[in-house]
Amino acid sequence: MALPKISEARELTDEQLAQEIIAVKKQLFQLRLQKATRQLEKPHLFRHARHRLAQLLTVEHERKRASVSQETSEAE
């Protein structure tokens, strides 16, 4: 299974991005729970979920920085 592409995350709206971040965090929690109870069959899913979360948070941060820099340039 290939890792998710960041271009997919950039296509999401801000609301979809926030919902996706919450969903991936819940997925990571479930994976940790399965690992602790020795029910985890696919440990590679940790890497995929962490990678996806990093991409989503990166896109969110990029958008926040862009909006702040745009506001400061308009104020001047």
N, C-alpha and C positions, 0 to 999 in steps of 0.2 A: 504494500500500500504506500503510495507516494505521499509526501508531506504536502499540506495545503499551500496554495499560492497566495502571496500577499495581495496580488491584483484582485482576488475575490473579496478580500476584506476592504479594499479601497472602493469597491462598487457599492458597499452598503451605505444606507443613510445613517445619520447619527443615532436615531432611535433603534434601528436594527443592530447597529454596532454595540450599543449598550446591552441589548437583550442577548446578543451572541456572547458577550463577555461573561454575563451572568450564567449562561448555559454552560460555557466551557469550565467555569469555576465549579459549578455543580458536578460536572462530569469528572473533574479532577478529584473532588471530594469522594465521589462514588468509587473511583479507581483506588484511592487510598484505603477506603473502607474494605473493598474486596481484597486488597493486598494484605491488610491486617488480619482478615479472617481466612486467609489462604484460599480464596475463591477466584483469584485473578488468573485467567488463562492466557491473556494476551498482554504481556508486559510492555510491548512496543506502543500500546495506546497512550502510555504516560508521555512518551516523547512527542507524539503527535498532538496531544492536548496541550502540553506546555508550549510547543512551537506555535500552535494556533493562538493561544492566549497572548504570547509575546507579540505576534503579528497584530492582533486586534488592539492591544494596548499601545503599540507603536503608532498605528493609524490614528487612534484617538488622541494621542499626544501631539502628533503632527497637525491635526486639525485645530487643537486648542492653541498651539503656538502660532499657527497661521492667522487665526481670528484675533489673537492678542496683538500680533504685529500689524495687522490691518487696522485695528482700532487706534493704535499709537500713531500710525502714519496719517490717519484721518484727522487726528487731534492736532497735528502740527500744522 
